[in-house]
């Protein structure tokens, strides 16, 4: 017989429950990772190699550096 340790509390345990009427949330990073949407590339980036790296998912640009969107 193997003993199973009780689950440790996490920060998620303190969150209120999601309302039943709330729409599902899909993170943009997840959609980009599976290829549903293209990753946003800020307009101020002009280097083609860097743009390709962003589109391929090798480089993430924080939202704070892309205030106007792609």
C-alpha positions, 0 to 999 in steps of 0.5 A, spaced: 500 500 500 502 506 498 501 512 502 498 518 499 500 525 502 494 530 502 494 536 497 498 542 500 494 549 500 496 553 494 494 560 492 489 558 488 485 555 494 484 563 496 480 565 490 473 566 490 469 561 485 468 562 478 460 564 477 456 559 473 454 565 468 462 567 467 464 566 459 470 561 459 477 565 459 482 563 454 489 566 454 492 569 448 498 566 449 495 559 449 491 561 443 498 563 440 502 557 442 497 552 439 497 556 432 490 559 433 492 566 432 498 569 430 503 572 436 503 580 436 509 583 434 510 591 436 510 596 430 517 598 433 520 592 431 523 592 424 529 586 424 526 581 420 530 575 424 527 578 431 520 578 428 521 571 425 523 569 432 517 572 435 512 569 430 515 562 432 514 563 439 522 563 441 521 571 444 516 573 448 514 581 448 511 583 454 504 587 453 507 593 457 512 594 451 506 593 446 501 599 448 498 600 441 497 592 439 500 589 433 
